[in-house]
């Protein structure tokens, strides 16, 4: 194999993971928009880890965007109910795989609470548990969300 072919192959091996990551990020955004019913461009997600669980928070970027706000609220109410029942179909659709922590959250669902709360520009789902294994699973799930949605949120547990 000549030197130019080797250089080309080396370049593909280096760029391949970057191209895959870029494509995956775009897929998460596109699939998320479909699964959630609102645009990631018009909204902001935050995932918080707390000593008792954490939260999923979404708000409309424009306070006058009542359409996005209402879609967020409807989606998060649905998510709170679905997660309580062990249904994590929306995250699976968004991410193209079962997010880490989900199997344990499904198995331990009786010991995890999901409470929807309305916020001025959207809403949030507060997740609480007293079970150490469930807590570890919730934190694993939220850390995955931080990474895959590229929110830049802290992955450390915040005291309440």
Secondary structure, 3 states (H helix, E strand, C coil): CCHHHHHHHHHHHHHHHHHHHHHHHHHHHHHHHHHHCCCCCCEEEEEEEECCEEEEEEEECCCCCHHHHHHHHHHHHHHHHHHHCCCCHHHHHHHCCCCCCHHHHHHCHHHEEEEEEEECCEEEEEEEECCHHHHHHHHHHHHHHHHHHCCCCCCCCECC
